[in-house]
Amino acid sequence: MDLHPQPDWGRLLGQHVEIRQAGHFVRSGIVDSVMPDNSIIWLSAEGPWPREMVEKSGSREVFARYQWDVPKQNTA
């Protein structure tokens, strides 16, 4: 499954994303809040990382899977 750049941050609420800066991995996490103007997302605390704010105006990029790329869980 490929990760895709996400220019519309408003659609990321609840999704697991990867943050990259200059093409390098910074961290990953679940988006738990998005500002109404899509300028900032908050990643929930996970493992050793505290809750973190990511600004769109910075040089960081957000990557996520498209919903149709996420494998369906087998419930049988």
MDAnalysis code that builds the backbone (N, CA, C; Angstrom):
import MDAnalysis as mda
import numpy as np

u = mda.Universe.empty(228, n_residues=76, atom_resindex=np.repeat(np.arange(76), 3), trajectory=True)
u.add_TopologyAttr("name", ["N", "CA", "C"] * 76)
u.add_TopologyAttr("resid", np.arange(1, 77))
u.add_TopologyAttr("resname", ["MET", "ASP", "LEU", "HIS", "PRO", "GLN", "PRO", "ASP", "TRP", "GLY", "ARG", "LEU", "LEU", "GLY", "GLN", "HIS", "VAL", "GLU", "ILE", "ARG", "GLN", "ALA", "GLY", "HIS", "PHE", "VAL", "ARG", "SER", "GLY", "ILE", "VAL", "ASP", "SER", "VAL", "MET", "PRO", "ASP", "ASN", "SER", "ILE", "ILE", "TRP", "LEU", "SER", "ALA", "GLU", "GLY", "PRO", "TRP", "PRO", "ARG", "GLU", "MET", "VAL", "GLU", "LYS", "SER", "GLY", "SER", "ARG", "GLU", "VAL", "PHE", "ALA", "ARG", "TYR", "GLN", "TRP", "ASP", "VAL", "PRO", "LYS", "GLN", "ASN", "THR", "ALA"])
u.atoms.positions = np.array([
    [0.839, -1.177, 0.000],
    [0.000, 0.000, 0.000],
    [0.881, 1.235, 0.000],
    [0.545, 2.147, -0.877],
    [1.321, 3.362, -1.011],
    [0.724, 4.487, -0.189],
    [1.587, 5.369, 0.266],
    [1.153, 6.593, 0.919],
    [1.121, 7.697, -0.127],
    [0.148, 8.577, 0.000],
    [-0.042, 9.639, -0.969],
    [-0.012, 10.987, -0.254],
    [0.571, 12.025, -0.861],
    [0.554, 13.354, -0.247],
    [-0.884, 13.847, -0.111],
    [-1.157, 14.531, 0.990],
    [-2.513, 14.982, 1.281],
    [-2.562, 16.503, 1.381],
    [-2.896, 17.186, 0.293],
    [-2.963, 18.644, 0.353],
    [-4.182, 19.168, 1.114],
    [-5.275, 18.397, 1.161],
    [-6.485, 18.808, 1.878],
    [-6.490, 18.168, 3.257],
    [-5.982, 18.885, 4.226],
    [-5.842, 18.328, 5.566],
    [-7.180, 18.143, 6.264],
    [-8.226, 18.772, 5.787],
    [-9.539, 18.645, 6.413],
    [-10.101, 17.239, 6.355],
    [-9.603, 16.425, 5.458],
    [-10.094, 15.045, 5.309],
    [-9.308, 14.034, 6.139],
    [-8.363, 14.502, 6.941],
    [-7.460, 13.585, 7.641],
    [-7.918, 13.194, 9.040],
    [-8.953, 13.804, 9.557],
    [-9.393, 13.527, 10.915],
    [-9.627, 12.032, 11.120],
    [-8.951, 11.467, 12.111],
    [-9.093, 10.053, 12.442],
    [-8.204, 9.122, 11.646],
    [-7.470, 9.643, 10.684],
    [-6.626, 8.791, 9.847],
    [-5.209, 8.687, 10.402],
    [-4.579, 7.562, 10.122],
    [-3.173, 7.371, 10.452],
    [-2.355, 7.991, 9.330],
    [-1.460, 8.914, 9.681],
    [-0.688, 9.635, 8.669],
    [0.807, 9.531, 8.979],
    [1.589, 9.901, 7.995],
    [3.042, 9.969, 8.141],
    [3.463, 11.399, 7.812],
    [4.287, 11.973, 8.671],
    [4.797, 13.325, 8.467],
    [6.211, 13.203, 7.913],
    [6.466, 13.954, 6.851],
    [7.804, 13.966, 6.244],
    [8.268, 15.408, 6.102],
    [9.569, 15.587, 6.198],
    [10.172, 16.902, 5.980],
    [11.347, 16.707, 5.042],
    [11.340, 17.442, 3.930],
    [12.371, 17.305, 2.889],
    [12.506, 15.849, 2.446],
    [11.377, 15.137, 2.395],
    [11.371, 13.750, 1.942],
    [11.770, 12.723, 2.974],
    [12.088, 13.161, 4.198],
    [12.521, 12.246, 5.259],
    [11.431, 12.079, 6.307],
    [11.284, 10.851, 6.796],
    [10.304, 10.536, 7.834],
    [10.584, 11.352, 9.092],
    [9.524, 11.959, 9.643],
    [9.624, 12.692, 10.905],
    [8.911, 11.913, 12.005],
    [7.658, 11.573, 11.760],
    [6.890, 10.745, 12.693],
    [5.593, 10.324, 12.037],
    [4.886, 9.442, 12.691],
    [3.568, 9.032, 12.220],
    [2.615, 9.121, 13.394],
    [1.347, 9.101, 13.105],
    [0.361, 9.156, 14.173],
    [-1.040, 9.311, 13.617],
    [-1.985, 9.383, 14.528],
    [-3.385, 9.528, 14.168],
    [-3.784, 10.986, 14.352],
    [-4.424, 11.547, 13.338],
    [-4.878, 12.934, 13.394],
    [-6.087, 12.997, 14.318],
    [-5.954, 13.755, 15.423],
    [-7.083, 13.833, 16.346],
    [-7.778, 15.191, 16.320],
    [-7.238, 16.140, 15.548],
    [-7.890, 17.434, 15.426],
    [-7.372, 18.149, 14.182],
    [-8.271, 18.900, 13.534],
    [-7.916, 19.691, 12.358],
    [-8.520, 21.078, 12.547],
    [-7.717, 22.121, 12.336],
    [-8.239, 23.483, 12.415],
    [-9.246, 23.696, 11.280],
    [-10.275, 24.518, 11.505],
    [-11.301, 24.742, 10.483],
    [-10.750, 25.240, 9.144],
    [-9.638, 25.971, 9.168],
    [-9.066, 26.482, 7.918],
    [-8.014, 25.534, 7.328],
    [-7.891, 24.333, 7.886],
    [-6.956, 23.298, 7.423],
    [-5.487, 23.697, 7.521],
    [-5.163, 24.682, 8.349],
    [-3.784, 25.155, 8.457],
    [-2.950, 24.356, 9.457],
    [-3.617, 23.643, 10.358],
    [-2.920, 22.904, 11.425],
    [-3.648, 21.594, 11.682],
    [-2.873, 20.534, 11.885],
    [-3.435, 19.280, 12.404],
    [-2.729, 18.953, 13.707],
    [-3.395, 18.200, 14.526],
    [-2.810, 17.693, 15.758],
    [-2.728, 16.180, 15.658],
    [-1.561, 15.640, 15.967],
    [-1.393, 14.189, 16.031],
    [-1.540, 13.764, 17.478],
    [-2.278, 12.701, 17.718],
    [-2.470, 12.209, 19.080],
    [-1.169, 11.619, 19.616],
    [-1.059, 11.604, 20.921],
    [0.106, 11.001, 21.568],
    [0.137, 9.524, 21.225],
    [1.335, 9.027, 20.922],
    [1.473, 7.620, 20.542],
    [2.876, 7.152, 20.898],
    [2.962, 6.077, 21.671],
    [4.280, 5.556, 22.060],
    [5.101, 6.630, 22.758],
    [6.329, 6.847, 22.307],
    [7.191, 7.827, 22.972],
    [6.891, 9.272, 22.577],
    [6.006, 9.475, 21.593],
    [5.736, 10.824, 21.104],
    [4.550, 11.453, 21.828],
    [4.700, 12.710, 22.259],
    [3.562, 13.422, 22.849],
    [2.641, 13.922, 21.745],
    [1.500, 14.448, 22.131],
    [0.607, 15.078, 21.157],
    [1.389, 16.198, 20.478],
    [1.222, 16.326, 19.157],
    [2.042, 17.297, 18.426],
    [1.225, 18.056, 17.397],
    [1.528, 19.355, 17.293],
    [0.899, 20.216, 16.308],
    [1.768, 20.261, 15.056],
    [1.140, 20.143, 13.882],
    [1.853, 20.225, 12.605],
    [1.226, 21.354, 11.807],
    [2.043, 22.337, 11.430],
    [1.557, 23.479, 10.663],
    [1.745, 23.262, 9.171],
    [0.742, 23.642, 8.406],
    [0.810, 23.498, 6.962],
    [1.794, 24.503, 6.358],
    [1.994, 25.624, 7.015],
    [2.870, 26.652, 6.475],
    [4.349, 26.281, 6.557],
    [4.675, 25.284, 7.343],
    [6.054, 24.827, 7.452],
    [6.442, 23.961, 6.269],
    [7.597, 23.353, 6.366],
    [8.089, 22.516, 5.261],
    [7.697, 21.045, 5.414],
    [6.827, 20.758, 6.357],
    [6.398, 19.373, 6.555],
    [5.264, 19.011, 5.605],
    [5.256, 17.745, 5.174],
    [4.202, 17.229, 4.312],
    [3.515, 16.069, 5.030],
    [2.239, 15.895, 4.745],
    [1.463, 14.816, 5.345],
    [1.107, 13.809, 4.255],
    [1.346, 12.536, 4.562],
    [1.030, 11.440, 3.649],
    [0.071, 10.487, 4.342],
    [-0.869, 9.943, 3.572],
    [-1.836, 8.982, 4.117],
    [-2.223, 8.006, 3.027],
    [-2.905, 6.948, 3.428],
    [-3.439, 5.984, 2.471],
    [-4.804, 6.458, 2.027],
    [-5.129, 6.221, 0.783],
    [-6.489, 6.468, 0.341],
    [-7.374, 5.396, 0.951],
    [-8.620, 5.737, 1.222],
    [-9.539, 4.792, 1.865],
    [-9.640, 3.488, 1.092],
    [-9.594, 3.542, -0.223],
    [-9.723, 2.315, -1.016],
    [-8.448, 1.493, -0.994],
    [-7.336, 2.036, -0.460],
    [-6.091, 1.277, -0.330],
    [-6.013, 0.508, 0.993],
    [-6.866, 0.871, 1.943],
    [-6.825, 0.231, 3.262],
    [-7.436, -1.155, 3.155],
    [-6.713, -2.199, 3.565],
    [-7.261, -3.556, 3.455],
    [-8.435, -3.757, 4.390],
    [-9.415, -4.461, 3.945],
    [-10.568, -4.791, 4.775],
    [-10.187, -5.920, 5.708],
    [-10.635, -5.815, 6.965],
    [-10.326, -6.848, 7.946],
    [-11.255, -8.032, 7.755],
    [-10.672, -9.199, 7.874],
    [-11.457, -10.422, 7.751],
    [-12.160, -10.671, 9.066],
    [-13.481, -10.683, 9.062],
    [-14.258, -10.882, 10.284],
    [-14.682, -12.326, 10.491],
    [-14.328, -13.181, 9.559],
    [-14.731, -14.588, 9.680],
    [-13.838, -15.347, 10.629],
])
